[in-house]
Amino acid sequence: MNPGGLNNSSIAVTAPRPEDIGALPEITLLQTALDIFHAMEQLDTLRVVAVAEIDARAVSFDTLGFRSVKQWLAANTLLEVPAAARILTLGRMLSRQPEIADAFNTGDISAEHAALIGKFCETPPRGMPVEALDSCRKVLLDAATGPAATTITVRTCIARLERIFESDELPPSEDTERNEFHASKTLNGRVAVKGDLDAVTGEMLLTALSALTKPRNPVDDPAGARTPAHKRADAFAEILRRYLDSGDAPIEGGEKPHLSLHVNAADLARSEADHESAHPDGEPDLFGDKDVARMPHLGPLTIATARRLACDCHLTPIVMQEGVPIDLGRTSRTVSKKQRRALIARDHGCAFPGCGAPPAHCEGHHIKHWADGGPTDLDNLVLLCRYHHRLLHHSHWQVKIGADRKPWFTPPSSVDPYKKPIPAHNRAGPRAA
């Protein structure tokens, strides 16, 4: 690959040290940031050229102890193998596409846009005549040139060209045969998710997530201070919960799919304060079936989380003897549909102060857990969103029903040293008891 088209301007950046950035005047800070970015763009071009030249010289990496250029790069830089492979692929393509290389080397187009245009030019639509390639390349280079160019602009231009020439092949963005979704258990009991979806499926996912991740004021609602990644994870969990609750899922194993949890009844009834006294010798049975709840797919779950899940679920008592079921009781629901409607009528949504999440996002919470003898009636229930339901189970916040038969929340001393009760969201009252 001939580097003759490279921009020969200096790539040196005169900039203060990182610790001095905060002292720069605003105008100097802005210009310094732009200079750094321009230098990075030039260095990115040089990086691609250098890697392509190394590849073209057929350097014997075997003698260096590496199988390929990308393996050598990954071992000697902060890059991982897939990122090194993308640089190498781009360099090889540019060596075959001098017009695209010229635009990239002079800093007119980005590496991402160069890759998109190169892929189109090297695998053009079947219906496009050869003589049209130069004109199409120029149109795409014009669309990709300059700071205002976006990937959506370039992809839209490519889609229009493919439609003009009536390509029989779906563009990669619409090819559902390329879809992949991986969900694998990790060693620490979590699930790692990775996927590659077509544009329509991706749009459905992003639309569903967007509806459940609307910005919230962190002053009024602690959940609003969560990062976008945390909010998307919460939204994804909500999508799954609604799907399983809808009853529209296909039959599996003779019944509708649902979250199953196996837990010892005595453990579920025992509070955290009782946990230590359960083992007076201080040596619990590490390999027994007590003190830990279990799920079919992922295994162990803490009793604290099991108690939260049991607040609003179907319960099936199973009598065990020496590890063998000997009696199966009838499934019952801790919060009935009528009771849920009554909760919604009273609380209107999440009752936690400052929240007010809609009822569809909420669960029924037993103020005194049913396993501790708490009744399933309106004076022992409160409607909470998933975030605040977790908060009540895993923090020192407390809730009770006041003399007005409405929920009142008592903050921990770390929030209010006086622990003054707070009325439920959108409720005001003279006193809690």
Phi, psi and chi 1 to 4 in degrees:
 res  aa     phi    psi   chi1   chi2   chi3   chi4
   1 MET       -  126.3  179.6  173.4  162.9      -
   2 ASN   -82.7  118.3 -176.8    4.1      -      -
   3 PRO   -83.7   12.4   32.4  -33.7      -      -
   4 GLY   -62.0  -24.0      -      -      -      -
   5 GLY   -83.8    2.8      -      -      -      -
   6 LEU   -65.2  145.9  -72.9  173.9      -      -
   7 ASN   -69.4  119.7 -171.5  -24.2      -      -
   8 ASN   -88.4    4.7  -66.5  -39.7      -      -
   9 SER   -66.5  155.9   61.2      -      -      -
  10 SER   -63.6  142.5  172.8      -      -      -
  11 ILE  -106.8    7.8   59.6  173.1      -      -
  12 ALA   -72.8  139.1      -      -      -      -
  13 VAL  -120.0  120.6  177.0      -      -      -
  14 THR   -89.1  106.8  -58.5      -      -      -
  15 ALA  -139.5  153.0      -      -      -      -
  16 PRO   -70.4  170.2   27.1  -35.2      -      -
  17 ARG   -70.0  155.9  -64.5  171.0  -59.2  175.7
  18 PRO   -52.2  -38.7  -27.3   34.3      -      -
  19 GLU   -71.5  -13.3   56.4  -91.3   25.1      -
  20 ASP   -97.5   -4.4  -64.2  -28.8      -      -
  21 ILE   -57.6  -40.1  -72.0  -71.2      -      -
  22 GLY   -62.8  -19.4      -      -      -      -
  23 ALA   -92.9   -2.8      -      -      -      -
  24 LEU   -71.6  140.8  -69.9  178.1      -      -
  25 PRO   -61.8  154.4  -18.4   29.8      -      -
  26 GLU   -56.9  -47.8 -174.7  173.7  -69.3      -
  27 ILE   -63.5  -38.3 -172.2   64.0      -      -
  28 THR   -68.7  -39.1  -54.4      -      -      -
  29 LEU   -61.0  -44.5  175.9   61.8      -      -
  30 LEU   -62.7  -46.0  -65.1  174.6      -      -
  31 GLN   -67.3  -38.5 -173.3   56.8   52.5      -
  32 THR   -62.3  -42.1  -61.4      -      -      -
  33 ALA   -61.9  -43.2      -      -      -      -
  34 LEU   -64.2  -41.3  -70.2  178.0      -      -
  35 ASP   -60.3  -41.1  -70.3  -17.3      -      -
  36 ILE   -63.8  -44.0  -68.4  170.7      -      -
  37 PHE   -65.2  -40.6  -84.6   94.4      -      -
  38 HIS   -63.7  -40.5  -68.5  -36.0      -      -
  39 ALA   -64.3  -38.8      -      -      -      -
  40 MET   -64.1  -38.4  -71.1  173.1   63.8      -
  41 GLU   -63.1  -42.2  -69.3  166.2   -2.7      -
  42 GLN   -66.9  -40.4  -68.2  176.0  -49.8      -
  43 LEU   -66.7  -34.3  -74.6  170.8      -      -
  44 ASP   -62.1  -41.7 -169.5   33.5      -      -
  45 THR   -62.2  -47.7  -60.2      -      -      -
  46 LEU   -61.0  -36.4  -74.0  173.4      -      -
  47 ARG   -62.5  -45.4  179.5  171.6   67.1  172.4
  48 VAL   -63.9  -43.4  173.3      -      -      -
  49 VAL   -61.4  -45.6  172.4      -      -      -
  50 ALA   -63.7  -43.2      -      -      -      -
  51 VAL   -65.4  -40.2  170.7      -      -      -
  52 ALA   -64.1  -38.5      -      -      -      -
  53 GLU   -66.6  -41.4 -178.8   64.0   24.0      -
  54 ILE   -60.4  -43.3  -68.4  171.1      -      -
  55 ASP   -64.6  -40.6 -178.2   57.9      -      -
  56 ALA   -67.4  -29.4      -      -      -      -
  57 ARG   -80.1   -3.6  -67.5 -170.8 -174.7 -174.3
  58 ALA    52.8   49.5      -      -      -      -
  59 VAL   -59.3  138.0  175.7      -      -      -
  60 SER   -81.0   93.0  178.1      -      -      -
  61 PHE   -76.3  -16.7  -76.8   96.1      -      -
  62 ASP   -57.8  -40.4  -71.9  -19.2      -      -
  63 THR   -68.8  -21.6   58.8      -      -      -
  64 LEU   -90.0   -7.1  -61.7  176.1      -      -
  65 GLY    92.6   20.5      -      -      -      -
  66 PHE  -128.7  149.4  -59.6   99.2      -      -
  67 ARG   -80.8  -24.3  -65.4 -167.5  -57.5  -88.1
  68 SER  -160.1  173.5   62.9      -      -      -
  69 VAL   -60.4  -45.4  177.0      -      -      -
  70 LYS   -66.3  -35.1   59.7 -174.8  179.8 -176.3
  71 GLN   -66.4  -40.7  -65.3  -74.6  -13.8      -
  72 TRP   -63.4  -43.7  170.0   77.0      -      -
  73 LEU   -61.3  -47.3  -89.2  176.6      -      -
  74 ALA   -62.7  -32.9      -      -      -      -
  75 ALA   -78.1  -21.6      -      -      -      -
  76 ASN  -115.0    4.3  -70.7  -81.0      -      -
  77 THR  -137.1 -178.0   68.3      -      -      -
  78 LEU   -83.6    0.3  -64.1  179.3      -      -
  79 LEU   -72.8  150.4  -67.0  174.3      -      -
  80 GLU   -96.5  165.0  -64.8 -168.8   17.2      -
  81 VAL   -55.4  -46.5  172.7      -      -      -
  82 PRO   -59.1  -39.2  -25.5   36.1      -      -
  83 ALA   -67.1  -40.9      -      -      -      -
  84 ALA   -63.7  -38.2      -      -      -      -
  85 ALA   -64.3  -37.5      -      -      -      -
  86 ARG   -66.0  -39.2  -73.6 -167.9  -68.4  -88.9
  87 ILE   -63.5  -44.4  -66.9  172.0      -      -
  88 LEU   -63.5  -44.1  179.5   59.3      -      -
  89 THR   -61.8  -41.2  -60.3      -      -      -
  90 LEU   -63.9  -44.7  177.4   60.8      -      -
  91 GLY   -60.4  -41.3      -      -      -      -
  92 ARG   -64.7  -41.8  -72.2  173.2  175.2  173.3
  93 MET   -64.6  -43.9 -179.1  -84.0  -67.2      -
  94 LEU   -63.1  -30.2  -67.6  175.7      -      -
  95 SER   -67.8  -22.2   68.2      -      -      -
  96 ARG   -97.5  -11.8  -60.3 -174.0  -63.1  -93.9
  97 GLN  -126.1   80.7  -60.8  -74.4  -25.6      -
  98 PRO   -61.2  -33.4   18.6  -30.8      -      -
  99 GLU   -65.5  -42.9  -64.6   87.8  -11.1      -
 100 ILE   -68.3  -38.1  -57.5  174.7      -      -
 101 ALA   -61.6  -40.5      -      -      -      -
 102 ASP   -61.7  -43.7  -73.9  -17.0      -      -
 103 ALA   -66.8  -37.3      -      -      -      -
 104 PHE   -71.4  -43.6  176.4   65.4      -      -
 105 ASN   -66.6  -29.8  -68.2  -16.6      -      -
 106 THR   -87.7    1.7   54.5      -      -      -
 107 GLY    80.6   16.5      -      -      -      -
 108 ASP   -79.3  -32.2  -68.6  -26.2      -      -
 109 ILE  -129.7  156.6   63.3  174.1      -      -
 110 SER   -84.2  167.7   68.0      -      -      -
 111 ALA   -62.2  -40.2      -      -      -      -
 112 GLU   -63.5  -43.3  -69.6   79.9    6.9      -
 113 HIS   -70.7  -36.7  -65.2  168.3      -      -
 114 ALA   -60.2  -41.3      -      -      -      -
 115 ALA   -64.9  -42.0      -      -      -      -
 116 LEU   -63.0  -46.1  -81.6  172.6      -      -
 117 ILE   -66.3  -40.7  -61.5  170.8      -      -
 118 GLY   -61.8  -39.9      -      -      -      -
 119 LYS   -65.2  -40.1 -173.3  168.1 -174.6  178.5
 120 PHE   -63.5  -45.5  175.1   87.1      -      -
 121 CYS   -68.3  -31.4  -67.1      -      -      -
 122 GLU   -88.1  -19.8  -61.3 -152.9  -34.0      -
 123 THR  -132.2   67.7   55.7      -      -      -
 124 PRO   -69.3  162.5   26.5  -33.6      -      -
 125 PRO   -56.0  144.1  -22.9   32.2      -      -
 126 ARG   -61.5  -30.4  -69.2 -179.0  179.0  179.0
 127 GLY   -84.1    1.4      -      -      -      -
 128 MET   -88.9  123.6 -170.1 -179.7   80.7      -
 129 PRO   -67.5  152.3   21.5  -30.0      -      -
 130 VAL   -58.8  -38.2  175.6      -      -      -
 131 GLU   -67.8  -14.3   55.7  -90.4   22.0      -
 132 ALA   -86.7   -9.2      -      -      -      -
 133 LEU   -62.3  -44.4 -178.9   58.4      -      -
 134 ASP   -60.8  -42.7  -72.3  -18.0      -      -
 135 SER   -65.6  -41.3  -62.6      -      -      -
 136 CYS   -65.4  -40.0  -69.9      -      -      -
 137 ARG   -61.8  -43.1 -177.4 -170.2  -62.7  111.9
 138 LYS   -64.0  -41.0 -175.0  179.0 -174.8  -52.3
 139 VAL   -60.7  -43.4  167.8      -      -      -
 140 LEU   -69.2  -39.3  -68.4  173.6      -      -
 141 LEU   -64.7  -38.7  -72.3  173.5      -      -
 142 ASP   -64.0  -40.5  -72.1  -17.3      -      -
 143 ALA   -68.0  -27.1      -      -      -      -
 144 ALA   -95.3   -3.7      -      -      -      -
 145 THR   -84.4  135.5  -62.4      -      -      -
 146 GLY    94.9  162.1      -      -      -      -
 147 PRO   -61.6  -25.4  -20.4   32.1      -      -
 148 ALA   -78.4  -13.2      -      -      -      -
 149 ALA   -69.4  138.6      -      -      -      -
 150 THR  -124.3  161.2   66.1      -      -      -
 151 THR   -63.3  -36.9  -60.4      -      -      -
 152 ILE   -63.8  -37.8  -69.3  179.7      -      -
 153 THR   -60.9  -47.3  -58.4      -      -      -
 154 VAL   -65.9  -43.6  177.9      -      -      -
 155 ARG   -66.0  -36.1  -74.6 -178.7   49.4 -128.7
 156 THR   -64.6  -41.1  -60.2      -      -      -
 157 CYS   -63.2  -42.4 -167.8      -      -      -
 158 ILE   -62.5  -43.0  -70.0  174.1      -      -
 159 ALA   -61.9  -38.4      -      -      -      -
 160 ARG   -67.6  -40.9  -73.9  172.9  176.7  164.7
 161 LEU   -64.0  -40.2  -69.6  173.8      -      -
 162 GLU   -65.3  -35.7  -71.2  172.8  -26.2      -
 163 ARG   -71.4  -37.4 -171.8  162.3   58.6 -112.1
 164 ILE   -60.4  -42.2  -71.2  171.8      -      -
 165 PHE   -95.1   11.7  -65.1  107.3      -      -
 166 GLU    47.5   58.2  -61.7  179.3   -9.0      -
 167 SER   -65.6  135.2  172.3      -      -      -
 168 ASP   -78.3  -14.9  -66.7  -28.4      -      -
 169 GLU   -95.9  137.9  -64.8 -178.4   -3.7      -
 170 LEU   -68.8  141.7  -78.2  172.4      -      -
 171 PRO   -65.2  155.3   22.4  -31.9      -      -
 172 PRO   -52.6  -35.2  -25.7   33.9      -      -
 173 SER   -66.7  -19.3   63.1      -      -      -
 174 GLU  -113.9    2.4  -60.7  173.4   22.8      -
 175 ASP   -84.6  103.1 -173.1   -1.4      -      -
 176 THR   -70.2  -17.3   57.9      -      -      -
 177 GLU   -69.1  -15.3  -68.2  -58.5  -46.7      -
 178 ARG   -88.4   -7.0  -61.7 -175.9 -179.4 -149.3
 179 ASN   -63.1  136.8  -73.6    5.2      -      -
 180 GLU  -140.7  144.8  -68.3 -177.5  -16.4      -
 181 PHE  -144.9  119.0 -173.9   82.4      -      -
 182 HIS  -114.1  132.9  -55.8  -84.0      -      -
 183 ALA  -135.0  106.6      -      -      -      -
 184 SER  -124.3  142.4   54.3      -      -      -
 185 LYS   -73.7  140.0  -68.0 -176.1  -76.0 -173.4
 186 THR  -102.1  169.4   64.2      -      -      -
 187 LEU   -66.1  -25.9  -68.4  176.4      -      -
 188 ASN   -94.6   17.6   63.4   -7.1      -      -
 189 GLY    84.1   14.3      -      -      -      -
 190 ARG  -103.7 -178.4  -62.1  179.2   64.0   82.0
 191 VAL  -125.8  123.4  173.5      -      -      -
 192 ALA   -93.8  129.8      -      -      -      -
 193 VAL  -116.5  134.6  176.4      -      -      -
 194 LYS  -145.4  135.9  179.5 -178.8  178.7 -178.7
 195 GLY  -149.2  164.1      -      -      -      -
 196 ASP  -142.8  107.1 -179.4   11.5      -      -
 197 LEU  -116.8  151.6  -54.4  174.7      -      -
 198 ASP   -69.7  168.4   65.6  -84.0      -      -
 199 ALA   -61.3  -40.4      -      -      -      -
 200 VAL   -69.3  -47.1  175.0      -      -      -
 201 THR   -62.6  -42.3  -54.6      -      -      -
 202 GLY   -61.9  -38.7      -      -      -      -
 203 GLU   -64.7  -40.4 -175.1   72.5   13.9      -
 204 MET   -62.7  -42.9  -72.7 -168.8  -68.2      -
 205 LEU   -63.2  -48.4  175.0   61.6      -      -
 206 LEU   -65.2  -35.4  -65.5  178.0      -      -
 207 THR   -65.4  -44.3  -60.7      -      -      -
 208 ALA   -64.4  -41.4      -      -      -      -
 209 LEU   -67.7  -39.7  -67.8  174.8      -      -
 210 SER   -61.3  -39.3  176.1      -      -      -
 211 ALA   -66.1  -22.4      -      -      -      -
 212 LEU  -106.4    5.3  -64.7  170.3      -      -
 213 THR  -126.3   35.0   53.4      -      -      -
 214 LYS   -64.3  142.8  -66.8  178.7 -180.0  177.8
 215 PRO   -58.9  141.2  -21.6   32.0      -      -
 216 ARG  -129.7  149.3  -60.9  155.8   87.6  176.3
 217 ASN   -73.0  114.0 -172.1  -16.0      -      -
 218 PRO   -64.8  -18.9   21.9  -32.1      -      -
 219 VAL   -70.0  -40.8  175.0      -      -      -
 220 ASP   -85.0  -29.1  -61.6  -29.0      -      -
 221 ASP  -138.3  114.3  179.8    6.0      -      -
 222 PRO   -55.9  -28.3  -23.3   32.8      -      -
 223 ALA   -64.8  -23.5      -      -      -      -
 224 GLY   -69.6  -16.6      -      -      -      -
 225 ALA   -87.1   -3.0      -      -      -      -
 226 ARG   -69.1  151.2  -69.0  166.7   68.5   76.9
 227 THR   -68.5  159.6   66.3      -      -      -
 228 PRO   -55.6  -37.8  -28.0   35.7      -      -
 229 ALA   -64.5  -41.2      -      -      -      -
 230 HIS   -64.7  -40.8  -74.9  146.4      -      -
 231 LYS   -65.2  -39.4  -68.5  178.1 -178.1  177.2
 232 ARG   -66.0  -37.8  -75.7 -168.3  -64.8  -89.3
 233 ALA   -63.8  -43.0      -      -      -      -
 234 ASP   -61.7  -41.6  -71.6  -16.4      -      -
 235 ALA   -65.8  -39.7      -      -      -      -
 236 PHE   -63.9  -41.2 -171.1   61.8      -      -
 237 ALA   -62.6  -37.9      -      -      -      -
 238 GLU   -66.7  -39.3 -178.9   66.4   19.2      -
 239 ILE   -60.9  -44.7  -68.8  169.2      -      -
 240 LEU   -64.0  -43.3  -62.9  178.1      -      -
 241 ARG   -61.6  -43.9 -175.4 -175.8   69.7   82.2
 242 ARG   -65.7  -37.7  -67.8 -169.6 -171.6 -170.7
 243 TYR   -64.1  -46.5  169.5   69.5      -      -
 244 LEU   -68.2  -33.1  -66.5  176.8      -      -
 245 ASP   -74.4  -21.7  -75.4  -10.3      -      -
 246 SER   -69.6  -24.9   69.8      -      -      -
 247 GLY    77.9    7.7      -      -      -      -
 248 ASP   -90.6   -5.6  -66.9  -28.0      -      -
 249 ALA   -71.5  150.7      -      -      -      -
 250 PRO   -67.8  157.3   23.7  -33.6      -      -
 251 ILE   -67.5  136.3  -62.4  -65.0      -      -
 252 GLU  -137.8  123.7 -178.6 -178.1   35.9      -
 253 GLY    63.7   29.5      -      -      -      -
 254 GLY    87.4    0.3      -      -      -      -
 255 GLU  -150.3  164.9   61.4 -179.2   -8.6      -
 256 LYS   -64.4  140.9  -64.7  -72.8 -173.4 -179.2
 257 PRO   -64.9  141.6   22.8  -32.1      -      -
 258 HIS  -157.0  166.8   57.2  -79.7      -      -
 259 LEU   -79.0  119.2  179.1   65.6      -      -
 260 SER  -104.2  140.1  -64.4      -      -      -
 261 LEU  -140.5  125.5  178.4   68.1      -      -
 262 HIS  -106.8  127.8  -60.3  166.8      -      -
 263 VAL  -149.4  144.3   58.9      -      -      -
 264 ASN   -68.8  129.1 -175.8  -74.6      -      -
 265 ALA   -59.9  -38.9      -      -      -      -
 266 ALA   -65.4  -38.0      -      -      -      -
 267 ASP   -67.0  -40.1  -67.9  -32.3      -      -
 268 LEU   -65.5  -33.9 -165.7   60.5      -      -
 269 ALA   -78.0  -24.7      -      -      -      -
 270 ARG   -79.0  130.5 -172.6  167.6   62.0 -115.7
 271 SER   -77.0  168.7   67.3      -      -      -
 272 GLU   -60.7  -33.3  -67.5  -62.7  -40.3      -
 273 ALA   -67.2  -26.8      -      -      -      -
 274 ASP   -83.2  -11.2  -61.5  -30.0      -      -
 275 HIS   -60.8  -45.0 -178.9   75.4      -      -
 276 GLU   -66.0  -37.4  -65.3 -179.0    3.2      -
 277 SER   -72.6  -12.4   61.1      -      -      -
 278 ALA   -69.9  -21.6      -      -      -      -
 279 HIS  -126.3   79.5  -57.3  -70.9      -      -
 280 PRO   -61.0  -26.7   20.2  -31.7      -      -
 281 ASP   -83.7   -4.0   56.7   -1.8      -      -
 282 GLY    74.6   11.8      -      -      -      -
 283 GLU  -128.7   86.0  -63.8 -179.0    0.8      -
 284 PRO   -67.7  157.7   24.4  -33.9      -      -
 285 ASP   -76.3  103.8  179.4    7.6      -      -
 286 LEU   -67.6  -20.4  -62.8 -179.8      -      -
 287 PHE  -113.4   11.0  -59.0   99.7      -      -
 288 GLY   -85.5 -171.8      -      -      -      -
 289 ASP  -106.9   16.6   60.7   -6.6      -      -
 290 LYS  -106.6  164.1  -62.8 -177.8  178.2 -179.9
 291 ASP    72.2   -6.6  -62.8  -36.4      -      -
 292 VAL  -137.6  130.7  175.9      -      -      -
 293 ALA   -86.2  162.1      -      -      -      -
 294 ARG  -137.8  142.4  -65.8 -172.4  178.4  -82.8
 295 MET  -113.3  148.0  -62.8  179.7  -67.5      -
 296 PRO   -58.8  -40.0  -24.9   34.1      -      -
 297 HIS   -87.8  -43.3  -70.9  -69.0      -      -
 298 LEU  -110.0   -5.1  -72.2  171.2      -      -
 299 GLY    81.7 -131.7      -      -      -      -
 300 PRO   -61.5  144.7  -19.5   31.2      -      -
 301 LEU  -144.5  141.1 -166.1   70.8      -      -
 302 THR   -67.1  153.0   63.9      -      -      -
 303 ILE   -63.0  -34.9  -64.2  -60.9      -      -
 304 ALA   -59.7  -44.7      -      -      -      -
 305 THR   -70.5  -35.3  -62.7      -      -      -
 306 ALA   -61.2  -39.4      -      -      -      -
 307 ARG   -65.8  -37.4  -72.2  168.8   67.3   88.1
 308 ARG   -65.1  -45.1  173.6  175.2   63.0   82.1
 309 LEU   -64.4  -33.3  -66.6  174.5      -      -
 310 ALA   -74.6   -7.1      -      -      -      -
 311 CYS   -62.5  -35.0  -89.5      -      -      -
 312 ASP  -145.0   82.6 -170.2    5.1      -      -
 313 CYS  -156.7  173.1   68.6      -      -      -
 314 HIS   -84.1  134.8  -72.6  -76.0      -      -
 315 LEU  -117.7  129.3  -58.5  171.8      -      -
 316 THR  -122.5  104.5  -56.9      -      -      -
 317 PRO   -73.2  133.7   24.0  -30.4      -      -
 318 ILE  -127.1  120.3  -57.8  174.7      -      -
 319 VAL   -85.2  123.5  179.5      -      -      -
 320 MET  -110.6  145.8  -52.4  -75.4  -72.8      -
 321 GLN  -136.3  115.3 -176.8  175.2   28.6      -
 322 GLU    53.5   42.6  -64.1 -179.2   -5.5      -
 323 GLY    80.8    4.4      -      -      -      -
 324 VAL  -117.0  128.4  178.1      -      -      -
 325 PRO   -65.7  129.1  -17.3   29.8      -      -
 326 ILE  -117.7  -11.8   60.9  173.5      -      -
 327 ASP  -154.7  136.5 -175.2   36.4      -      -
 328 LEU  -118.5  115.2  178.3   65.2      -      -
 329 GLY   -80.3  171.8      -      -      -      -
 330 ARG   -79.7  137.3 -170.7  173.8   70.7  176.4
 331 THR   -65.0  135.9  -62.3      -      -      -
 332 SER  -133.0  157.9   62.0      -      -      -
 333 ARG  -108.5  134.3 -173.1  173.9 -179.2   85.6
 334 THR   -73.5  -32.9   57.5      -      -      -
 335 VAL  -124.4  112.1  179.3      -      -      -
 336 SER   -75.8  168.7   68.4      -      -      -
 337 LYS   -63.4  -39.5  -69.1 -177.5  178.3  178.5
 338 LYS   -65.5  -40.8  -72.6 -175.4  177.5  179.4
 339 GLN   -66.2  -37.0  -73.4  170.6  -33.7      -
 340 ARG   -63.7  -40.7 -179.0  173.1  175.8   83.2
 341 ARG   -62.8  -37.8  -75.1 -164.2  -70.9  -91.9
 342 ALA   -67.3  -39.6      -      -      -      -
 343 LEU   -60.6  -43.5  -87.2  176.2      -      -
 344 ILE   -63.8  -40.6  -67.4  171.8      -      -
 345 ALA   -63.6  -33.7      -      -      -      -
 346 ARG   -84.1  -47.2 -173.9 -166.3   70.3 -170.3
 347 ASP   -95.6  -21.8  -62.9  -20.2      -      -
 348 HIS    66.1    0.0  -55.0  -64.3      -      -
 349 GLY   152.3 -159.1      -      -      -      -
 350 CYS   -62.2  123.8 -179.8      -      -      -
 351 ALA   -81.9   -8.7      -      -      -      -
 352 PHE   -61.3  135.3 -166.5   89.8      -      -
 353 PRO   -52.6  125.7  -25.0   33.5      -      -
 354 GLY    86.7   -2.3      -      -      -      -
 355 CYS   -96.1  -81.5 -177.8      -      -      -
 356 GLY    73.1   24.8      -      -      -      -
 357 ALA   -56.3  145.0      -      -      -      -
 358 PRO   -61.2  154.7   19.3  -30.1      -      -
 359 PRO   -54.6  -33.5  -26.3   34.6      -      -
 360 ALA   -62.3  -20.3      -      -      -      -
 361 HIS   -96.2    6.2  -62.3 -173.2      -      -
 362 CYS  -114.4  162.3  -62.1      -      -      -
 363 GLU  -129.9  157.4  -55.2  163.3  -23.2      -
 364 GLY   -82.9  129.5      -      -      -      -
 365 HIS  -113.9  128.9  167.2   69.6      -      -
 366 HIS   -78.9  120.8  -78.1   71.7      -      -
 367 ILE   -63.4  -49.5  -64.7  173.1      -      -
 368 LYS  -105.3  116.0 -179.5  179.2 -178.8 -178.8
 369 HIS   -54.5  142.1 -158.8  -78.7      -      -
 370 TRP   -59.7  -31.5   67.2  -91.6      -      -
 371 ALA   -69.8  -18.7      -      -      -      -
 372 ASP   -94.7   10.3  -61.6  -31.4      -      -
 373 GLY    95.6    6.6      -      -      -      -
 374 GLY   -71.2  133.6      -      -      -      -
 375 PRO   -75.6  157.0   29.4  -35.0      -      -
 376 THR   -97.5   75.8  -56.5      -      -      -
 377 ASP  -136.8  170.3   57.9   39.1      -      -
 378 LEU   -60.9  -31.1 -160.0   59.8      -      -
 379 ASP   -79.8    1.8  -74.1  -21.8      -      -
 380 ASN  -125.9   15.0 -168.5   47.4      -      -
 381 LEU  -126.6  149.6  -65.1  170.4      -      -
 382 VAL  -145.6  144.0   60.5      -      -      -
 383 LEU   -89.0  125.0 -153.0   57.9      -      -
 384 LEU  -136.1  144.3  -64.1  171.5      -      -
 385 CYS   -71.1  167.5   68.7      -      -      -
 386 ARG   -60.5  -39.9  -68.6  177.0   63.5   83.9
 387 TYR   -62.5  -48.7  174.9   82.7      -      -
 388 HIS   -77.7  -23.0  -71.2  114.3      -      -
 389 HIS   -64.4  -44.4 -162.5  174.0      -      -
 390 ARG   -62.2  -41.5  -74.6 -165.2  -60.9  -93.6
 391 LEU   -59.7  -43.5 -174.5   70.6      -      -
 392 LEU   -65.0  -33.6  -98.6  -67.8      -      -
 393 HIS   -83.5  -25.0  -84.2  -84.3      -      -
 394 HIS  -121.1   24.0  -61.7  -78.1      -      -
 395 SER  -147.2 -175.1   74.9      -      -      -
 396 HIS   -96.6   10.4  -65.5  -69.7      -      -
 397 TRP   -64.7  145.4  -84.3   88.8      -      -
 398 GLN  -131.2  154.6  -64.0  177.8  -16.8      -
 399 VAL  -137.6  144.2   60.0      -      -      -
 400 LYS  -149.3  163.8   69.5  174.7 -177.1  176.8
 401 ILE   -91.6  124.5  -59.6  -62.2      -      -
 402 GLY   -82.5 -176.6      -      -      -      -
 403 ALA   -62.4  -23.3      -      -      -      -
 404 ASP   -83.1    2.9   56.3   -0.8      -      -
 405 ARG    61.7   31.1  -60.3 -166.5   67.6 -174.6
 406 LYS  -120.4  155.1  -57.0  -67.1 -166.3  -51.6
 407 PRO   -69.6  140.2  -17.0   30.7      -      -
 408 TRP  -128.7  136.6  -74.0   76.1      -      -
 409 PHE  -111.6  133.6  -65.7   80.7      -      -
 410 THR  -109.5  117.5  -57.8      -      -      -
 411 PRO   -74.3  157.8   27.6  -32.8      -      -
 412 PRO   -70.1  163.5   24.3  -32.2      -      -
 413 SER   -62.8  -24.6   55.9      -      -      -
 414 SER   -68.1  -23.0   58.9      -      -      -
 415 VAL   -94.5  -44.8  175.1      -      -      -
 416 ASP  -139.6  108.3  177.8    7.0      -      -
 417 PRO   -56.5  -25.7  -21.3   31.8      -      -
 418 TYR   -90.2   -9.4  -58.2  100.9      -      -
 419 LYS    51.0   49.4  -57.1 -177.7   72.2  170.4
 420 LYS   -76.8  126.4 -178.0  179.6  178.9 -179.3
 421 PRO   -59.8  142.3  -23.5   34.9      -      -
 422 ILE  -117.1  133.1  -53.8  171.0      -      -
 423 PRO   -67.2  160.0   23.7  -32.6      -      -
 424 ALA   -61.6  164.2      -      -      -      -
 425 HIS   -53.9  133.6 -179.7   72.9      -      -
 426 ASN    59.9   23.2  -76.9  -22.4      -      -
 427 ARG  -122.6  145.9  -64.0  -80.6 -174.7 -177.4
 428 ALA  -135.0  139.6      -      -      -      -
 429 GLY  -153.2  159.9      -      -      -      -
 430 PRO   -72.9  -30.1   25.5  -33.9      -      -
 431 ARG  -160.8  163.6   57.5 -169.3 -180.0   88.3
 432 ALA   -91.2  -21.5      -      -      -      -
 433 ALA  -140.3      -      -      -      -      -
